[in-house]
Amino acid sequence: MRTATLSIRIRKDLKEKMKELKEINWRKEIEEFIERRIKEVELMRTLRAMDEALKGIPESSEPAWKAIRESRERR
């Protein structure tokens, strides 16, 4: 896997606390946080797109289970 460097500025006191907690793999922690956050944002975008796509579709007056049952019975 190829990697890239990401530099950020953080408060000095925060950096000092990170140095004290050497048992924590900060690169791994930060990478996992970024991955989770990306997934959250992508999911929200997908849900918004689905909402937009469904806006023009009228709501059915019939329950979905009934339409599925009728479709199966027609086979």
C-alpha positions as CSV (number, residue, x, y, z in Angstrom):
1,M,0.0,0.0,0.0
2,R,1.3,3.4,-0.9
3,T,1.2,6.2,1.7
4,A,1.2,9.9,1.6
5,T,2.2,12.5,4.2
6,L,-0.5,14.6,5.9
7,S,0.7,17.5,8.1
8,I,-1.6,19.3,10.5
9,R,-1.2,21.9,13.2
10,I,-2.5,21.1,16.6
11,R,-2.2,22.9,19.9
12,K,1.1,22.5,21.7
13,D,-0.4,21.1,24.9
14,L,-2.2,18.4,22.9
15,K,1.1,17.4,21.2
16,E,2.8,17.2,24.6
17,K,0.0,14.9,25.9
18,M,0.4,12.7,22.8
19,K,4.1,12.4,23.5
20,E,3.3,11.3,27.1
21,L,1.0,8.5,25.9
22,K,3.5,6.5,23.9
23,E,1.5,3.3,24.2
24,I,-1.0,4.8,21.7
25,N,-0.3,4.4,18.0
26,W,-1.4,7.9,17.0
27,R,-1.0,7.3,13.3
28,K,-3.3,4.3,13.5
29,E,-5.8,6.1,15.7
30,I,-6.0,9.1,13.4
31,E,-6.1,7.0,10.2
32,E,-9.0,4.9,11.7
33,F,-10.9,8.1,12.7
34,I,-10.5,9.5,9.1
35,E,-11.7,6.3,7.6
36,R,-14.8,6.2,9.9
37,R,-15.6,9.9,9.2
38,I,-15.3,9.4,5.4
39,K,-17.7,6.4,5.6
40,E,-20.2,8.6,7.6
41,V,-20.0,11.4,5.1
42,E,-20.4,9.1,2.1
43,L,-23.4,7.4,3.8
44,M,-25.0,10.8,4.4
45,R,-24.4,11.8,0.8
46,T,-25.9,8.5,-0.4
47,L,-29.0,8.9,1.8
48,R,-29.5,12.5,0.7
49,A,-29.3,11.4,-3.0
50,M,-31.8,8.6,-2.3
51,D,-34.2,11.1,-0.6
52,E,-33.9,13.4,-3.7
53,A,-34.5,10.5,-6.0
54,L,-37.6,9.4,-4.1
55,K,-39.1,12.9,-3.8
56,G,-40.9,12.6,-7.2
57,I,-42.3,9.2,-6.6
58,P,-45.8,9.2,-5.1
59,E,-46.4,7.2,-1.9
60,S,-48.3,4.0,-2.5
61,S,-51.7,3.6,-0.9
62,E,-51.1,-0.2,-0.7
63,P,-48.6,-1.8,1.7
64,A,-45.5,-3.2,0.1
65,W,-46.1,-6.7,1.5
66,K,-49.4,-6.9,-0.4
67,A,-47.8,-5.9,-3.7
68,I,-45.0,-8.5,-3.2
69,R,-47.6,-11.2,-2.3
70,E,-49.6,-10.5,-5.4
71,S,-46.5,-10.5,-7.6
72,R,-45.5,-13.9,-6.3
73,E,-49.0,-15.3,-6.7
74,R,-49.0,-14.3,-10.4
75,R,-45.9,-16.5,-11.2
